[in-house]
Amino acid sequence: MADVRLDKVSKSYGAAEVLKDIDLSIADGEFVVFVGPSGCGKSTLLRIIAGLEDLSGGDLLIGGRRVNDASPKERGIAMVFQSYALYPHRTVRGNMEFGLKLSRMSRAEIDARVMRAARMLQIEPLLERRPSQLSGGQRQRVAIGRAIVREPAVFLFDEPLSNLDAALRVDTRREIADLHRQLKTTMIYVTHDQVEAMTLADKIVVLHDGHVQQMGSPLDLYNAPANVFVAGFIGSPRMNLIAAEAGAERIETGVLGSLPLPEGGVPAGPLTLGIRPENLVLGAAGGAEAQVVLIEHLGDEILVELKLADGQQAVAKIAPGLSLTVGETVTVAPGDGPVHLFDAAGRRIAGPAAKS
């Protein structure tokens, strides 16, 4: 096992800067997830750690050793790809043991490692099958097993579940979490799926435009987003972001009424108010009027898309039971939960604002 540290890591393709002075510390045994929109640099960063891309600047250390110029096989890492990358003409056993054979490991040790990984992933009955005879979920287990047998210091996962259907994603996500608990090995995982990030990660790293926007535990990012980008990215559905104005005594939203200033106050002027969908109350007495645009029934909850008075959109997450129809007018107001404030530059203002 090993820790991973990135010091001012950058990557450019000609004049295009993909990563800009990335500083990260990943502790030994930690499960870290990189998230961000397409093109933010998360997969490039993972490939740099793997040794599949060169750095344009900065240093990469694995286990305290600088590995900028080390080959992938010298870094003590194993990578699981989105596409599985299995040899179609080899059996499951053949795929899992191939890299070990190249390293001239003894037959007894190869067999022991393959069987140990197969038991862990419950693929023992599949060892003599070829990839074409496996389901997508089984192929992904084999790809993970091929990484396990190498006993790496660091596991890297590049969107490993994106080719699976919804049910298989849930099952395989649970298996990866169990795997981390068993192996206690450092794992770095790239995904665009927030559910994967929130359920798997010890620490989430949010990337945007080649910069780290925020890193912290899933709940830290959910409860205290550092800026408007993180607020709008973490959470499904996303946080509602409402234009507002801080006055001498209250915060005026224009579409959701007014709120008291947070303790310590905020500078007067424009700001952004952030409210999670679960903290919007429909049918509230004295609430602002809004029009129902879309209703999504999800079984245990309902998502209601609203058009506010000034044309801004908002989403409320409510429990089943409230009868609504598209086009009707309802009242809406902030609930008892916290609301979030961001200054004109989009940075979080310390401390959530209280509801009046």
Secondary structure, 3 states (H helix, E strand, C coil): CCCEEEEEEEEEECCEEEEEEEEEEECCCCEEEEECCCCCCHHHHHHHHHCCCCCCEEEEEECCEECCCCCHHHCCEEEECCCCCCCCCCCHHHHHHHHHHHCCCCHHHHHHHHHHHHHHHCCHHHCCCCHHHCCHHHHHHHHHHHHHCCCCCEEEEECCCCCCCHHHHHHHHHHHHHHHHHHCCEEEEECCCHHHHHHHCCEEEEEECCEEEEEECHHHHHHCCCEHHHHHHCCCCCCEEEEEEECCCEEECCCCCEEECCCCCCCCEEEEEEECHHHEEECCCCCEEEEEEEEEECCCCEEEEEECCCCCEEEEEECCCCCCCCCCEEEEEECCCCEEEECCCCEECCCCECCC
